[in-house]
Each structure stands twice: as C-alpha cells, then as structure tokens.
Amino acid sequence: MMIKNNFRKIFFIFIILFVFLMLFFSFLNLDLTFGNKNYPNISEFKTGGETLFDSLNLLLDKRVAVITNQTGILPDGQHLVKALTEKNINIVRIFTPEHGFFSDDGYQENLFGIPVISLYDKQKNIKDEYLNDIDVLIYDIQDLGVRFYTYTSTLYLTMKDAKKNGIQFIICDRPAMHNLNYVSGFLLEPDFSSFVGMIPTPVCYGMTTGELGNYLKSVLQGNGNIMNLKIMKMQGYNRTTDFKNLNIKWVNPSPNIRNLESARLYPALCFLEGTNISEGRGTEFPFTLFGSPFCNSDLLLNELSKYSLSGVDFQKTEFTPVKDKSGYVPKYCNEKCYGIKITLTNFQEYKPMETAIAILLSLKNLEKNFKWINNNFIDKLAGTNKLRIMINNNESYNYILKSWQSDVENFKNKINKFLLY
C-alpha cells in the first residue's frame, strides 16, 4: 500500500513538473512540436548552396561561372564563390545582376581574384564570348517571390543562354522570404514584357528559385538544345517554413530591401513606382511607408481601414526623402511627405496584391494630384494595362481582384508538377 501511495506521489509530481516545463518553454516561445511536417527541424536545414558541396563531382575538372551577388552566402557567412575556390573548383568568371555584387549599385570588375561581369547593361543576358570557356553555370541569388524583382529576369535570360550554348545550369535553391502558398496578380501579357516583368507568371508566383527554374525550363523547351538543368534542393525545408526562423545572416538583396519586413512588403508597395507617390526610397524605411507632400494621412488611414486587410497595420507618418550614397535622387527629395507606415502583423495572413490594390484605390479616390508616371510604367509592373484602366474607370476593389482569379487558378494547376517542397 505504501509503495502504491509513493508511486502516486511521484507520478503526481512528474505531471506537475511536466506541465510547469511546458508552460515555461511556451513562455520562451520555443517550438516543442516534434514530427510535424509543418515544423521542420531547423538544425537539419541546408540551403542549396550547402547541398552543392555534397555533389562537387558535378564541378570537378569543369570550368565554372557563378551568377550571384552578396546573398549567395553559406550559414557561416562565407560566400559560395570563396568556398568553392577553397575546394579547388575552377571559377572562371562571376556574373552579377542589377545592383552589382554588393547590392549597392557599385559594379566591381574583380572579386576573389576572379573577373566580374555585370548583367545589368544594355544587354541583360550573357554574351557568347563569355561562355565559350564555360562548362557549368551556377545560379545563387536570393529573390523576393515577385515577378518584377529583376533577378527573375536574370534567371530566365541566363537559363536561356545556357540552353543555347549547351551548358549545364545549376540552381542553388534558397528559402523563400515570401509566402509560398500565396499566388496572385495578373499574368504577364507579352505586349508588356520588359526587364521588370519577363517571366510568364502572375505577379506573385508562389515558388522558390529552384521551383521557378523547373517551371522556366518547361517554358524554354522546344527547338534547339535540351536544357541541362540541375536543382540543388534545400534540406529540412517545406512550404510553411518561415525564413525568419532559419537563422540565416541578413544581407541586403538590393539597396532598398534592408530587412525581412521590407522584402515582404515590397510586392505591395513597388506598384507605387508607377505613380507620383513616394514608396519610401531615400528614407531609412523604404518599401514600408508611402506618401507625398500632398497626401492627407488622416483621410488615407480612414480609407484604408475600410478594406479590413489581414496581416497589416497602418499608421500615420511623416518623412523627408534624401539623396542616397549612390547619388540616386528619390521622389520629393528634401520635401516633407505625409502618408502611411505599414507594419506586418501576421505574415501568413498578409496578401500583397490585395494590399497593393487597396492602396492604389485609396490614393486615386482621395488625392486629386495622384497620377501615373513614366509612360505608364505601372503597366510593366502589373504585366498588363488592365490594372491602370480599371482604376481609372473606378472599378471596385472586388472586381479588380476577381479579374485575375481564373488565370491564377490555371497557373497553380500548371506548376504543381514543378514544385519541390
């Protein structure tokens, strides 16, 4: 009897201790979920750049070129190019996208003792003369999951170059900063194709770089050489993995994407580049706020509240854009602007296209000085003139959102077979 009572006491103490520990770790916001595919073991996570080192036989005795910028780093902060050279891989050339290797609009000619060629010139693809002595092209650049971020165009064009020249193309996959389960926006219409919109996808395409490469391979198939594409998949990753939980060192993928929040808000606020409204360039918080000298913050805040947008919070703000180090002169340089600051409150609920349309409609309805600029640059961003025409015609928010739904559903069905995670 005494033994049984002691056992009960020990069991009771164990239960109390277990509950206490669960509450303690919950308080610390530690993840105690095991074996759930939605919560991969972060300690097992590897980027595609890391998994490439498990397949170095692909590069042995090969002449290699790398398409990259400063985002092509390994977990220890070392750049992929440097790490490969230390393994005696023959890196012949480095190609850099828009903004250069250091994402600061500076364009170097040599790094790690290797020649650097910019692909942000009159000719955006790789000249044949730079591929004559190349056997393998490696692509390792962080993207933002939105068509008008020009690294998608660089990926498409360089894949095209590799196919044309019969060169193997290796993509080192990277974790998405965007929500992989969100696909939205107008499909690109060929008449509006440009370097800020070249891939045949909706605005937000819901794929990692490797998955996008898989899809683009199918687009490029046809006459000519067969595309020799190899994707270095990530490990310990799935479609719900949040970038912020991966302990990846932050480096700016471009000059005005300075933190994860700006990377995630960029797809919504970049549409303002096609208007006379500042998107925050020239401030400490680009692509997280917007406004102009003629905006009324109170009216804008009230108008935006009517859309009941999920995952974002709007607050009134004032800011004064200034010229940056590169010499770029932003809209309303040295003028006080009034507008809205956006904060992400729930990344999974946040919808960039819905947010963008609400902002554009609010500005058009409230600000008599609002206008489209740069020869309707908005059409290149949207991939169509439909958005501009619908806003000019005072079409409703829901009408605009519904206008692309059928195309998006068809696209989602089309890309299922190209998804890796």
Secondary structure, DSSP 4 states (H G I P E B T S, - for coil): -HHHHHHHHHHHHHHHHHHHHHHHHHHTT-----S-TTS--GGG-B-HHHHHTT-GGGTTT-EEEEEE-TT-B-TTS-BHHHHHHHTT-EEEEEEE-TTTTTTSS---SEETTEEEEES-SSS-S--GGGTTT-SEEEEE----SBTTSTHHHHHHHHHHHHHHHT-EEEEE----SS-TT--BSPPPPGGG-BTTB-SSS-SB----HHHHHHHHHHHH-SSSSPP-EEEE--BS--TT--GGGS-PPP--SBTTB-SHHHHHHHHHHGGGGGBTSB-STTSSSTTSEEEETT--HHHHHHHHHTT--TTEEEEEEEE-----TT----TTTTS-EEEEEEEES-TTT--HHHHHHHHHHHHHHH-TT--B-TTTHHHHHHTSSHHHHHHHTT--HHHHHHTTHHHHHHHHHHHGGG---
